[in-house]
Amino acid sequence: MTVQLTQSGQPANYNATALTLNDMDPVALQVDVKGNLKVSNEKLTAGEDLTNDVLKVEERYSYAYCTADTAVKSGAGFIHAITFSPTDAAATAGSIITYDNTAESGTILNTYYIPAAALVPVTIVLDVAVGTGIYIGFTTTADVNVCVSYR
């Protein structure tokens, strides 16, 4: 492929107004008034929001609501956050353990202790990768729930 040269023999032109071309018209590269090569995308970039002139980046997670021992995910993944909430006025003392496993054993990622008193909802951001899976183990009764956001 050869570059179409301008009338002056240069590889690029400056045109104050945009060119209107027909099929098979030869054309030299175009530059702006400062000599910078003009380049533009014909299509939107993935995630582009033209209205607000930004590329959007957002976190997306699945979630699991647990009130008893639960295998949340099997296989490698990522835990973003865990929220602990009461389901009645006074929680039963115990703990909720998060494992990197598909069963209630193996690598412990987090242990949250539940007091035998009023429990205020608490969210813990872990942002950790898991290699085996995600398992939530309860030693307290079903008056505490856990919401795990993961992918």
C-alpha positions in Angstrom: 0.0 0.0 0.0 1.3 3.4 -0.9 0.6 6.7 0.8 -1.3 9.2 -1.4 0.9 12.4 -1.4 -0.4 15.9 -1.4 0.1 18.3 -4.3 3.2 19.6 -2.6 4.6 16.1 -2.3 4.0 15.9 1.5 2.2 12.9 3.1 -0.5 15.0 4.8 -2.8 17.9 4.2 -4.5 20.5 6.3 -8.0 21.3 5.3 -10.1 23.9 7.2 -13.3 22.1 6.3 -13.8 18.3 6.3 -13.4 16.5 3.0 -16.4 14.9 1.2 -15.1 11.8 -0.5 -16.6 9.4 -3.1 -15.8 5.7 -3.4 -12.2 5.1 -4.5 -11.1 8.7 -4.2 -7.4 8.9 -3.3 -6.7 11.0 -0.2 -3.7 12.1 1.7 -3.6 11.9 5.5 -5.2 14.9 7.2 -3.7 17.1 9.9 -5.0 19.9 12.1 -3.9 23.5 12.1 -0.9 22.6 14.3 0.2 19.7 12.1 -1.1 17.0 14.4 -2.4 13.9 12.6 -6.3 13.7 12.7 -7.5 10.4 14.1 -11.1 9.7 15.2 -12.9 6.5 16.2 -15.9 5.7 14.0 -17.6 3.8 16.8 -18.1 4.1 20.5 -15.5 2.6 22.9 -17.0 -0.1 25.2 -18.3 1.7 28.3 -18.4 5.1 26.7 -21.1 7.5 27.9 -21.2 10.4 25.4 -23.9 12.3 27.4 -21.5 12.7 30.3 -18.2 12.5 28.3 -16.8 9.7 30.4 -15.8 6.0 30.2 -17.8 4.2 32.9 -16.2 1.7 35.1 -18.4 -0.1 37.6 -18.1 -3.0 39.9 -20.4 -5.9 39.3 -21.0 -8.7 41.8 -23.3 -11.5 42.4 -24.7 -11.9 45.9 -25.8 -14.7 48.3 -28.1 -14.2 51.2 -27.3 -16.8 54.0 -29.0 -17.6 57.3 -27.2 -20.9 57.8 -24.2 -22.8 56.6 -24.0 -22.1 52.8 -21.7 -23.1 50.0 -21.8 -19.8 48.1 -19.5 -20.5 45.2 -17.4 -23.4 44.0 -14.2 -22.6 42.1 -12.0 -19.6 42.0 -13.5 -16.2 42.4 -13.4 -13.0 44.3 -15.2 -11.8 47.5 -15.9 -8.1 47.5 -17.8 -7.6 50.8 -19.8 -9.3 53.5 -22.7 -7.7 55.4 -23.8 -9.1 58.8 -27.4 -8.1 59.9 -29.7 -9.2 62.7 -33.1 -10.8 61.9 -34.5 -10.1 65.4 -33.9 -7.7 68.4 -31.0 -9.7 70.0 -28.6 -11.9 68.3 -27.4 -15.2 69.7 -23.7 -15.3 70.5 -21.5 -17.1 68.1 -19.4 -16.6 65.0 -19.7 -16.5 61.2 -16.6 -17.8 59.4 -15.8 -17.3 55.8 -13.7 -20.0 54.1 -11.8 -20.3 50.9 -13.4 -23.7 50.3 -16.6 -25.5 49.3 -17.1 -26.9 52.8 -16.8 -25.7 56.4 -13.0 -26.4 56.6 -9.8 -25.2 55.0 -8.5 -21.7 54.7 -10.3 -19.2 56.9 -10.6 -15.7 55.3 -12.5 -14.0 58.0 -14.2 -14.7 61.4 -16.9 -12.4 62.6 -17.9 -12.7 66.2 -21.6 -12.1 67.0 -22.2 -10.7 70.5 -25.2 -11.8 72.6 -26.8 -8.4 72.3 -28.2 -6.0 69.9 -26.4 -6.3 66.5 -26.0 -3.4 64.2 -25.6 -4.2 60.5 -21.9 -4.2 59.6 -20.3 -4.5 56.2 -16.7 -5.7 55.9 -14.9 -5.1 52.6 -12.5 -7.9 51.9 -11.6 -7.6 48.2 -9.8 -11.0 48.2 -9.4 -13.6 45.6 -10.4 -17.2 46.4 -8.9 -20.3 44.8 -11.3 -23.1 45.9 -14.7 -21.5 46.6 -16.7 -19.5 49.1 -18.3 -21.1 52.1 -20.1 -19.3 55.0 -20.2 -21.3 58.3 -22.5 -20.3 61.2 -21.9 -21.2 64.9 -24.8 -18.9 65.9 -28.5 -19.6 65.3 -30.7 -18.2 62.4 -31.2 -14.8 64.0 -28.3 -13.4 62.0 -28.1 -13.2 58.2 -25.1 -12.6 55.9 -25.1 -11.1 52.5 -21.9 -12.0 50.5 -21.1 -10.0 47.3 -18.8 -11.9 45.1 -17.8 -12.8 41.5 
